[in-house]
Amino acid sequence: MGSINLITLEKPTPDESPLLEQLNETLVRELLATAKGGAAGLIIASVLCWMLVHPWAGEAVTAAFVSLIGISSIRLLGSLWIQRRLVNRVPYMRVFLWLAVIYAANGGCLAAVILASCPHLPVVSTLMLLVIMIGINSTAMVTMAASPFVYVLYLSPTLAAWFIVAFTDPLPGLEHALQAALPLYGIVMAFTMRSVHRRLRHNIVLRLRLGASIGDLRDTQARLVEASREAGRSDVATAVLHNVGNVLNSVNVSAVMVNDLVTGLRTAKLSQIATMISDHSDDLAAFFRDDARGQKLPTYFAQLHAALERDKAAAATELQSLIRNVDHIKIIVKSQQSHVKPGGAIETFDARELLDDALKFSAASGDDHAIEIIRRFDAVPPVSLDRHKVLQIVMNLLTNARDAVLTKPAGERQIIVSTRAADNASLEIAVEDNGCGVDPQHLDRIFHLGFTTKAAGNGLGLHYSACAARELHGNLTARSDGIGRGAAFLLVLPLDAMTAR
């Protein structure tokens, strides 16, 4: 798990550990990007506070406000400068430490404003200043969501200042209420910050993992293109991309579901709760004790936490599915490349090993959907043929068989793959399924170019297979007892291509 991460104040999860450096850098960039808007907002809020307290302001109050506006300006201009000129040249931890110092200084200046002005303000002005400070802290939660550590540095001085004011210079009539409300306010802000930060962090991890998977997919695609060039055969890329396309459908579904989960996270009411708390800042203790809405807040936060955890688990599941599918693509390409040879090359191979490879590729094209695969491999002599063509024919037959049995309920899906030698001169490979079957009137058309019975079919697979079988001096035939009664395809090939010629 590792030690506690200074930026997040939590130990990295197993999903985060491999991406820790990228995660931290992304969090710092997020913190830097929001620092500008937060600084501009704090300058405006400082001007409003000055307008409120200046009738009672002394030299100490004036100095505190000047410092606050000055440091906020440094934060604004420094963030712009770093983001435009130095963000890719300065180590991200140096940027983080600079932001931490700036935010701590901002918090210290706000605390100085509170301590210097509150003893001289009327009760109404003090309460108005308290409301403005609550608004500043709520806004800061958004700008500092990337780092709870920075938020603690920023919020702690102002909370400490209000504690000092509450106990050393209590407001008439609100002495105990303010003293009781401040700890509750601190707990609520800490809990809300934790939830907001975790949501942001989880979204970043999802983006990083998805980006890594897409990067692997691009590398795989580049290797596939290069292999196709070297082989000089466009049909290699066409056949492999056909299998890859099946997996990409699952990748797309998983990516869409992850996106829906992330965009549907249930945090919309957090701003309403912050406003509600701000509206009752002068009677927080009574609000949490007597108001029905205040009494429901702990339950709501517990439910929010549970909902976020559920969404996180669901998104992680979909992300794992997406990563597995990308790994399937790697298997397809890696295994296929081992069979790529210059066009028409004759190889001597074991037919049973080739069928095992074809079944492995078929499983890599997607989930097996609880399909029972039965192997019936007789001992056969070594075969001397264009291995690539034979592999592509069998792959197409297995793909069609898989699509056919998916019309059956789970537990009833079966594919039988068998091979035997006939007359010591021919190799017979049969692929049988118990799927949707073929209408007898279509048996003489299923090998025609463009003919298909699938809703999303293109009529290329069986036509290519039949043509390839003839090029190998063999034959491909089909048999079916009718709709719903399965189908069988028999591939007959010579054991030796040179003899057949």
N, C-alpha and C positions, 0 to 999 in steps of 0.2 A: 504493500500500500504506500510505503514511503512516509516521509516526515510531513509536518503541516506546511502547507503552501502559504507563504507570507501574503500573497496577493488575495487569496480566497479565505484564509484563516481556517481551512479544512484540509484533511488528508485527501490526496487524489484517489478517485475511485479506480477500479480495475480498467474501466473504459478510458479513463483520462490519462493513466500512467504512461502509455506509449506515446501520447500526444502532448505531454506536459509542457515542453518547450513551446510548441506551436500555440497551445492554449493560453499560456501566460503572455506570450507576445500579442496574441489577438486581444486579450483582456486589456493590456496596457494601451494598445491602439484604440480600443473602444473608450477607455478612460480619457485618452488624449483628445479624441474626437468630440466628446461631450463637454470637455473642460471649457471650451470657448463659449458655448451657449450659457453654461452655468455661470461663468465669470461675468458675462454681460448682464444676466438676470440679477446677480448679486450686486452689481454696481447700481442698477435701478432701484433695488430694494434698499440699498444703503442711503440713496438720496431720499427715499420716502421716510426712512427712519430718522434721518437728519431733520427733515421738515417737521416731524413729530416732536423731537426732543430739543430742537435748537433754542426755544424760549428759555429753557432751564439749563442750557449747556454751559459748561465751564471749559477751561483750557484742556482738562484731561479728556472730556468727552470729544472735544474738537480734534485732539490728537489721535484718539481712537478711530474716529471716522476717517480722518486723513489716511491713517495707516491701512484701514480696511479697503478704502477705494484704491490706494496705491498698490497693495498686494493683489487685489482683484485685477487691476490693469496689467500688472506683470504676468499674472496667470493667463489673461486673454492674449496678450501680444506674444508671450513665450510659447503658448500652445500653437498659435498660428505659425510662428517661425519654425518650431521643431517639426510640425506636421508637413510643412512645405519644403524644408531644406535639409533637415537632419534625421528624419524618421528612419531612413534606411542606413544611416551611417553611425548612429549612436546606439550602443547596446540598450535593449528595451528596459533592463533593470535600472539603468541610470535615469532613463526617462521616468520610470515609476517612482524612484526615490525623489526626484525633483518634484513630481506632482504631489507626493506624500508630504514633503516639506511645505509646499505652497498651500495645500489644503489645511495642514495643521496651523499654519500662520493665519489663514482666513478664519479658522475656528477660534484661534486665540484673540484676534481682533474683535470678532463678534462678542466673545466673552468680556473683553475690555469695555466695549460699548455698553453691555448690560450692567456691569459692575459700576461703571463711572456715571451712568445716567439714572438708573432706577432709584437710588436714594433721594434724588431731587425731583422726581416726576410725581404728578398727581396720580391717584389710583387708576383713573380712567386711562391716562396716557400709558401707565405701566402695563395695563391689560392689553391695550392696542399694540404696544411693542411686543408683548408676548405672542399675540396672534400673528404678527408679521414674522417673528422668529420661527414659529411653527410652520408657517408657509414656506419660509426659506429652507428649513430642514426637510420638509416633504419634497420640495423640488430637488434638493440635493440628492435625495435617494435615487432619483432617476439618473442624474448626471454622474453619480458615483456607483451605479449598480455593478460595475465591473469589479469593484474591490471593496469588500466589507472592511478591510484594514484601513483604507483611506477614509471611509465613512466614520469609523470609530475615532480616528484622529481629528476629524472635522467636528463631529457632534459632541464629543466628550467635554471640551472646554465650555461650550454654551450650556450644557446640562449642569455642569459643575457651578457655573456662574448663577444659574437660576436657583440651584440648591442654596447657595450662599445667600442670595437675596431673600429666599423664602424663610430662612431661619434667622438671619441677622436683621433684616428690615422687612418683616412680614406685612402683607397688605391688610389693612383693617377689614375685618369681617371675613377674610379669606385665608386666615393664617393656616389653619389645619387642612383646608381643602387643597391649597396649592402644594403643601408639603406631602399630602397623600397622592396627589395626581401626578407629580413629577416622576416618581418611580414607575407608575403604571405607563406613563407616556414613553419613558425610556424602553420598557419591555416591549410595548407595541411596536415602536420604531425598529428595534432590533429584530423582532420576529418578521416584520414586513420586509425589512432589508434582506434578511436571509432568504426569504421566499423569492423576492425579485431577482436577487443575485443568482440563485440556483437555477431559476428558469433561463436567465441569460446564458449562464455557463453551459447548461445542458444543450441549448440551441447551438452554441458555438461548437461543442463537441460533435454534435450531429453533422454540422456543416463540414468540419474538418475530416470526419470519417468518410462522409460522402465524397468529399473532394479527393481523398486518398484512393477510394475505390474507383472513381472516374479516371484518375490519373493512371491506375493500373490498367483500366480498360483501354485507355489511349495507347499505352505502351504495347498492350497485346495486339491492338489493331495495327500499330506500326510494324510489329514483327510479322503479322499475317501478310500485310502488303509486300514486305520484303521477301517473304518465303514464296509468295505467288510470282513475284518478278523472277526470282532465281529459278523457279521451276518452269517458268515460261508457259504456265497454263492458267488461264482465267477460270477454268472450271473448278480448280482447287479452292480459290477464294469464294466462288459462288456457292459451292457446297458447304464450306465451313461457315460462311456468313448466314446461310440458311439456318444452320443449327444455332449460331449465335443469336440470330433474330428471335428464335423461340425464347431464349433466356432473357433477352432485352425486354420482352413483354412483362416478365415477372419483375425485372429491375424497375421498370416504369411504374408498375402498380405499387411496389414498396416505396419508391420515392414520393409518389403522390400521397400515400397514406402518411408517411413521415411529415410531409409538408402540411397536410390537414391537421395532424395532431399538434404540430408546433403552432400553427396559426390559430388553433382553437383552444389554446390554454386559457383556463378560467381565472384571469386576473383583471378583468375589466372593472370590477367593483372596487379595486384597491384605491383608485383616486377618489371615489365617492366616500370611502371610509376615512381617508385622510381629510377630506373636506368636513365630514361630520365631526371628526375629532377637533379640527380647527374651530368649528362653530361653537363647540362646547369647551374651549380651552380655559374659560374662566370658572368652570364648574365640572372639571373632569371627574373628580371623585364621585359627585352626585350622579353624573351621567352614567358612569360604569355601575353605580350601585342601584339607581332607581329607574333609569330609562330602559324601556324594553329593548331598544336597539343596542344600547351599550351592553346590556346583559348578554345579548346574542353574539357579540364580537368574538369572545374566546371560542365558542362553538364554530363560528364561521371560519376562523383561522385554522382550526383543526381540520374542518372539512376541506378547506382550500389546500392544506398540506397533503391530505389524502388524495385529492383529485390530481394534484401535480405529480405525486408519486405514481399514480395509475397511468397518467399520460406518459410519464417518463418510461415506465416499464413497457408500455405498448410501443412507443417509438423505438426503444432499444430492440424489441423483438423484430420490428420491421427492418431496422437497420441491419441486424444480424442476417435476416433473410436476404437483404440486398447484397451484403458482403459474400454470402454463400453463393449467390447466383453469379457474382463476378468471378469467384473462384472456379465455378463451373465453366465459365468461358475460357479461363486460363487452361483448364484441363483439356477442353475441346481442341484449342489451338495447339497446345504442346503435343498432345497425342497425334493430332493430324499432321503436324510438321515432321514427325518421325517417319511418316509414310510418303512424304512428298519426294518424288523422283522426277527426272526429266521425262517429258511426254513419251508414252509408249514403252517405257523401260520394262523389261521382263525380269521378275524376281522369283526366286524359289522360296517358298514359305509354307508353314503349317497352317492348313485351313482352320483348324480349331483355335489356334492363337488369334487368327484374324477375326473369327466370330466373337471371341472374348473381348477383343478391342472394340468391335462394333457395339457390343452390348454395353461396354463401359462408356463409350461416347453417347449412346442413347440415354443412359442414366444421367450423364452430365448435362443433357439438354433440358433438364427440368426435374421436378419432383417425380418419384416413381409412381405416385398415386395408388399405392398398394397393389401393384401389378405383379402377379406371380410369373416368373420367368423359368421355364423348364428347358434345360439343355439336354439334347440327345445326340452326342457327338460320337460317331463310330471312328475307329482307327482308319485313317486314310493316308495314302502315299503323299509325299511332298508335291506341291503344286507349283508349276512354273507359268505364271501369268503376270499381267499388269496388276499388281497388288492394289494400286490406288483405285482403279476402276471397280474391282471386285468389292473393295471396302465401301465405295460410294453406293453401289447397288444395294448391298446389305443394309447400309445405314438408312436408305430411303424406305426399304421394306419394313424395317423396325419402326421407323417414324410413323408410317401409315398404320401399322398394327397397333401401336400405342394409341393413336387417335381413335382407332376403331373400338378398342376395348374400353375407352373412357365413357362410352355410352352405356356401359354396364354398371350396376351398383358396385361399390367398393366391396372387396371380398370375393367377387365373381369374375375378376379380370385375369385373363390367362393368355400368355404368349408362349408358343413352343418353337424353339429353334433347333433344327437337326441338320446333320450332314452325314453323307456316306459316299462311298465310291461305287460306281456302277460299271461292271464289265472291265475293271482295271484300266478304263480309258476316259471315264467321265467323273466329274465331281457333281454331286447333287446337294444343294443347300435349300432347305425348306423353312419358311416362316409362316406359322399358322396362328390364328387368333380366334377367339370366341366372341368377337365384337359385333358390330352392326351389320356385317355381311355386305354382299353386292347383289344387286338385282341381276338375274340371269341374262336379261336383254342388254345389259351394259358390259358383260364380260368381254365382248369382242371390241369394245371401244375404250376401255380404261387405259390402254397404252397409247391412245392417240394424243397428239400434242394439243394442249389446252382443255382436254376433257377432265372434269372433276365433279365429284358429288359432295365435296366439302363446301360449307358456306364461305370459308375464307381461303379456299384452295386456289392454285394457279394452273394446275394441270401439267406441271413440268417434271415432277419427281419420277413417276412411273414411265413417262415417255423417255426421259434420260436413261433410266435403268434398262429399258428394253433395247434402246439403241446401243448402250454400252455392252450389253450381253451379246448382241450380234457382232459388234466389233471384236469381241473376245472369241468369236466362232462358237458361241453358245446360244442359249435360248431362255426366255423368261415367260412363264405361263401362270395363269390364275385360275382358281377354282373356288366356287361358293355354292352352297345349297339354297341361298336366298337371303332376303332381308332378315336381319336379326339372328342369323345362323352361322356367323363367322365366315372367315375366308382363309385360303391358303395360297401362297405364292411359291413356285418351284423354280429355282435357278439351276440350270444344267450347264456346266462348263467343261471344256477339255482339261485334262490334268496337265497337258503340256502344250503351250501355245505354238511352239515351233512344229510339233507333229501335226497339229490341227491345220496349220497353214499348208 
